[in-house]
Amino acid sequence: MIYRHALKEIKELGKMFSVVLVTGARQVGKTTMLTEYGKKFDYLTFDDPFMKRKLKESGINFLERYKLPLILDEVQYSPEIFHYLKIKSDALKKKGIYFMSGSQQFKMMHNVTESLAGRVGIINISSLSMREINNEKFFDTLVVDEKYLKKRKKSLTSFTEKKVWDIIFRGGMPELVSMPQYKKDRYFATYINTYLERDVRDLKQVGDLSKFSNFLIAVAARTGQLLNKKEISRDVGIDEKTVTKWLSILVASNIIYLLQPYHNNVLKRMVKTPKIYFLDTGLCTYLTSFETSKTLMNSSFAGHIFETFVISEIIKSYYNRGVLEPPIFYYRDKNMVEIDLVIMKDRTLYPIEIKKYTNFNSGDMKSFKMLSRVKDAKIGCGGIICMNSELTKLENGNYIIPVNYI
């Protein structure tokens, strides 16, 4: 069993709320994690048509059949359950009695927030992080300061460039990680088919699954890049309005993350277009038709996918701490001055560049000085996250940071 870092947060949410909801993409391990946490809890799934019918027939009395705590799986298929959970949680006035999971945020989150406001703690999980794959018990989110870097060093797992690229290529889906004999292409072919048939087909804004599949490929080819709706529209043969709708589906179903630019009134020339990042690099490399990690590593796509990997790892560390909106951004102005990642913590901005190579010069961090224009914020240490094997502090106070420190 691979230890999921989000378990720690689920335990805390169970002490604070009557209902805990675990969301995330398909097959990232939501059910496995909940049943591992509640080994002795009663369990039912609304993926079972019999259970769905029983709920409709019995109404709130349906919940009386089960002892508490209770795990309710695939709740997006029976959204009426949320109203009944509100009634029961208000009557019982106990914490940690219902634990739910659901993979389709675009179908259920409105109902959850409307029916269970103040009663539900929500945690969003993604596929396995490199920390989880390496069985590291380190939970802090990245910040470029001496305290974090010293603490992180104590729990590091050594890495080789090949090992990192193998993880990037295969991704973090629990089944692929725990079953190395599984063929990646067969796994993701089934995964995509299930996603299209069960999660996307019944959406009114998706009328053509074939075009949506091509859209998914077009977005994967642009991971790590600025969102260009016009290009995607042209390549897929859909209008820009449809691109916007379909992007919202990918975001809501935790396939992609749109990294927003850092916004401050002083930075009047800021580009306000988000950047696209896939949350699982294995899925992304499948969609972009790479057959081996070596081919990927040596391709022109390598820089974008390495950046995607680093950003997704940092996002996962926030998700596992229960942070639904990570305080991370990018910076790029109309003069093409760019910072790959800006982490905000305690009103301090930490600038980071992400490079797949190991040779650097002072010019790689020259863009960091642009953050000095931001009012009411301190500028912390910066760094370059890369494949270097040793953490190095530079004369200007910035760091060369090995990728296993994230």
Number of C-alpha atoms within 10 A of each C-alpha: 8 13 16 22 24 23 17 14 17 25 13 14 21 20 15 16 20 26 28 26 24 21 26 23 25 21 15 20 18 27 20 14 21 22 16 15 14 15 10 11 19 15 19 16 19 21 14 12 11 10 15 17 12 13 18 13 11 11 13 16 11 15 16 10 7 13 11 16 18 20 24 20 24 21 23 23 19 17 18 19 23 20 16 18 21 19 13 18 20 13 9 10 11 16 18 22 22 23 25 24 24 25 25 24 20 17 19 19 17 11 17 22 14 11 20 20 11 12 20 26 23 23 22 25 26 27 28 24 26 22 23 18 16 15 14 15 13 15 16 14 19 19 22 20 16 12 9 14 17 11 13 18 12 9 13 16 13 9 14 12 14 12 12 17 20 17 18 25 28 23 25 24 22 19 15 17 17 13 9 10 8 12 11 17 18 10 15 18 13 11 15 16 14 14 15 17 12 12 17 22 16 11 12 7 12 17 12 10 14 12 14 19 15 16 21 21 19 18 25 23 19 21 24 23 17 18 18 16 17 12 12 21 18 11 12 19 13 15 13 16 11 14 21 12 12 18 21 16 22 19 19 20 23 24 21 23 23 20 21 18 22 22 15 12 9 10 17 10 11 19 19 14 14 18 20 24 30 26 26 27 25 25 26 29 25 22 21 18 13 18 13 14 20 13 13 22 21 10 11 10 18 17 18 18 28 24 23 24 29 22 22 22 24 17 24 26 25 23 22 24 21 21 16 14 10 18 15 21 21 21 24 21 16 10 9 11 13 17 23 20 24 22 23 20 15 7 12 16 26 24 30 26 22 24 22 19 11 13 10 12 7 8 7 15 18 12 18 23 10 16 20 11 12 15 11 9 15 16 18 21 19 25 27 24 24 24 21 20 16 10 15 15 13 11 7 9 12 21 21 22 25 19 24 21 19 21
